């Protein structure tokens, strides 16, 4: 789609070092020491801004969501004495647990996990700590940064090293302690789509590594692909979604917030992953199978589909998709959250 939405682009955190009072240019050893200290600070992430990415924020999660952030939420609820089954699906039981926690903490009881609820759920933890909060941390580090940790609930040396690596990646203070800034950046961080037996990755616009999205959006699309696989109509081809930290992506006016995914229509020979992309006018276009795909996408994210752009007039008439220019050969799926800073992504 070509309508540009407002979203801050990814910015690299760079720290400029000024001259100290009384600095004299004829003291080369002092200048060398200052330079070494500056380089060390940058390499370790010390003295950097609180967040390398100004768009970093706690992700709103609510009924119908699924994925890593929901799984972390469930571990955190259990750690706070409100048991929640750790299945990564924000269903009725998780909604009940969230509402109970919100009531206990004197928060607005709405079952929606926003910044205040996340803030109350996420304690400062460090090496030596144990419990559900550590499981939430390990789960998120594994899914979002490939840390390869055992989800043991014990904040051990390996977990400390993974935290420090993430803090350096996010350009926040590298101390191995997980406080509010680290929690916010980690929970906000996008997740890479996993292409397995149900999906294949495509890159029509030549954007390498453009398959990142919010944890909820990625998990919801993966669930849709798994469901669609049961129809026997082949894999789901997935085009661009976004970069690891969002921001401008060539060939797209949106796809900046981790909530937009392009997928291909289905072919009658089920070879959409190997035989090339088609349009809805093509003789090899399988409308029935594409209809089932759209239904699977919607069913996997109840209440979290903002729109699906695709120009098949029959599917438009059925209320399954919406017409939009330049969407003859792909479906643009836009996920949404109950509360989002950008109204185009607010359910």
Residue pairs with C-beta under 8 A, 6 or more apart in sequence:
1 252
1 253
1 254
1 309
1 324
1 325
1 326
1 327
1 332
2 253
2 325
2 326
3 253
3 254
4 253
4 254
5 253
5 254
5 256
5 257
5 342
5 344
6 342
7 55
7 246
7 247
7 256
7 257
7 342
8 54
8 55
8 247
9 246
9 247
9 248
9 256
10 53
10 55
10 243
10 245
10 246
10 247
11 52
11 53
11 54
12 52
12 171
13 48
13 49
13 52
13 171
15 38
15 41
15 42
15 47
15 48
15 49
17 34
17 38
20 34
23 30
23 31
24 30
25 31
40 46
41 47
41 48
42 48
43 168
44 168
44 174
45 167
45 168
45 170
45 171
45 172
45 173
45 174
46 173
46 174
47 173
48 171
48 172
48 173
49 171
49 172
50 172
50 181
51 170
51 171
51 172
51 181
51 184
51 185
52 170
52 171
52 172
52 185
53 170
53 185
53 188
53 245
53 246
55 188
55 246
55 257
56 170
56 184
56 185
56 188
56 189
57 115
57 184
57 188
57 341
58 114
58 115
58 118
58 119
58 183
58 184
58 187
58 188
59 69
59 187
59 188
59 214
59 215
59 216
59 337
60 112
60 113
60 114
60 337
60 338
60 339
60 340
61 69
61 70
61 73
61 90
61 112
61 113
61 216
61 337
62 90
62 95
62 111
62 112
62 113
62 303
62 337
62 338
63 90
63 91
63 92
63 94
63 95
63 111
63 302
63 303
64 90
64 301
64 302
64 303
64 304
65 90
65 216
65 220
65 301
65 304
65 337
66 88
66 89
66 90
66 216
66 219
66 220
66 223
66 300
66 301
67 88
67 191
67 214
67 215
67 216
67 217
67 218
67 219
67 220
68 88
68 139
68 140
68 143
68 144
68 191
68 215
68 219
69 140
69 187
69 214
69 215
69 216
70 88
70 89
70 90
70 94
70 215
70 216
70 219
71 86
71 87
71 88
71 136
71 139
72 136
72 137
72 139
72 140
72 187
73 84
73 90
73 94
73 98
73 113
73 121
73 136
74 84
74 85
74 86
74 87
74 88
74 94
74 97
75 84
75 86
75 132
75 133
75 135
75 136
75 139
76 121
76 122
76 132
76 133
76 136
77 83
77 84
77 94
77 97
77 98
77 101
77 121
77 132
78 84
78 86
78 132
79 123
79 131
79 132
79 133
79 135
79 136
80 101
80 121
80 132
82 97
82 100
82 101
82 104
83 97
84 93
84 94
84 97
85 93
85 94
86 135
88 219
95 111
96 111
98 111
98 112
98 113
98 117
99 109
99 110
99 111
101 107
101 117
101 120
101 121
102 108
102 109
102 110
102 111
102 117
103 109
105 117
105 120
107 116
107 117
107 120
108 116
112 338
112 339
113 121
114 339
118 183
118 184
118 187
119 180
122 133
122 180
122 183
123 133
124 177
124 178
124 179
124 180
125 133
125 134
125 137
125 155
125 177
125 178
126 155
126 160
126 176
126 177
126 178
127 155
127 156
127 157
127 159
127 160
127 176
128 155
129 155
130 153
130 154
130 155
131 153
132 153
134 152
134 153
134 154
134 155
134 159
135 151
135 152
135 153
137 155
137 159
137 163
137 178
137 186
138 147
138 149
138 150
138 151
138 152
138 153
138 159
138 162
139 151
140 186
140 187
140 189
141 147
141 149
141 159
141 162
141 163
141 166
141 186
142 148
142 149
142 151
143 191
143 215
144 186
144 189
144 190
144 191
144 215
145 162
145 165
145 166
145 169
145 189
147 162
147 165
147 166
149 158
149 159
149 162
150 158
160 176
161 176
163 176
163 177
163 178
163 182
164 174
164 175
164 176
166 182
166 185
166 186
167 173
167 174
167 175
167 176
167 182
168 174
170 182
170 185
170 186
170 189
172 181
172 182
172 185
173 181
178 186
189 244
189 245
190 212
190 213
190 214
190 215
190 218
190 242
190 243
190 244
190 245
190 246
190 258
191 212
191 213
191 214
191 215
191 218
191 219
192 211
192 212
192 218
192 244
193 199
193 201
193 211
193 212
193 213
193 218
193 221
193 222
193 238
193 241
194 218
194 222
195 201
195 211
195 238
197 229
197 235
198 222
198 225
198 226
198 228
198 229
198 235
198 236
199 221
199 222
199 225
199 235
199 236
199 237
199 238
200 235
200 236
200 237
200 238
200 273
201 211
201 237
201 238
202 237
202 238
202 239
202 264
202 273
202 277
203 210
203 239
203 240
204 239
204 240
204 251
204 277
205 239
205 240
205 249
205 250
205 251
205 252
206 250
206 251
207 240
207 243
207 249
207 250
207 251
209 243
209 244
210 240
210 241
210 242
210 243
210 249
210 255
211 238
211 240
211 241
212 218
212 241
212 242
212 243
212 244
212 258
213 221
213 241
213 242
213 258
213 259
213 260
213 261
213 335
214 257
214 258
214 259
214 335
216 301
216 304
216 335
216 337
217 241
217 258
217 259
217 261
217 335
218 241
220 297
220 300
220 301
220 304
220 335
221 238
221 261
221 263
221 297
221 300
221 333
223 300
223 301
224 236
224 293
224 296
224 297
224 299
224 300
224 301
225 235
225 236
225 238
225 296
227 296
227 299
227 300
228 236
228 292
228 293
228 296
229 235
229 236
231 289
231 292
232 270
233 266
233 270
233 286
233 289
233 292
233 293
234 266
234 267
234 270
234 271
234 272
234 273
235 272
235 273
236 263
236 264
236 272
236 293
237 263
237 264
237 272
237 273
237 277
238 261
238 262
238 263
239 261
239 262
239 263
239 264
239 330
240 249
240 251
240 252
240 255
240 262
241 255
241 258
241 260
241 261
241 262
242 249
242 255
242 256
242 257
242 258
242 260
243 249
246 256
246 257
246 258
247 256
248 256
249 255
249 256
252 260
254 260
254 334
254 344
255 262
257 342
257 345
259 306
259 334
259 335
259 336
259 337
259 345
260 332
260 333
260 334
260 335
261 332
261 333
261 335
262 330
262 331
262 332
262 333
263 293
263 297
263 330
263 331
263 333
264 272
264 277
264 278
264 329
264 330
264 331
265 272
265 277
265 278
265 279
265 280
265 285
265 286
265 290
265 293
265 310
265 312
265 329
265 330
265 331
266 272
266 285
266 286
266 289
266 290
266 293
267 275
267 278
267 284
267 285
267 286
268 284
268 285
268 286
268 289
269 275
269 284
270 286
270 289
272 278
275 284
277 329
277 330
278 284
278 285
278 329
279 285
279 328
279 329
280 287
280 290
280 310
280 311
280 312
280 328
280 329
281 328
287 312
287 314
287 315
290 310
290 312
290 315
290 331
291 315
291 318
291 320
293 331
294 308
294 310
294 315
294 320
294 321
294 331
295 320
297 305
297 308
297 333
298 305
298 308
298 320
301 335
303 338
303 347
304 335
304 336
304 337
304 347
305 333
305 334
305 335
305 336
306 334
306 335
306 336
306 344
306 345
306 347
307 322
307 332
307 334
308 320
308 321
308 322
308 331
308 332
308 333
308 334
309 321
309 322
309 323
309 324
309 327
309 331
309 332
309 334
310 316
310 321
310 322
310 327
310 330
310 331
310 332
311 321
311 323
311 324
311 327
311 328
312 321
313 323
315 321
316 322
316 323
321 331
324 332
334 344
334 345
335 345
336 345
336 346
336 347
337 345
337 346
337 347
338 346
338 347
339 346
340 346
340 347
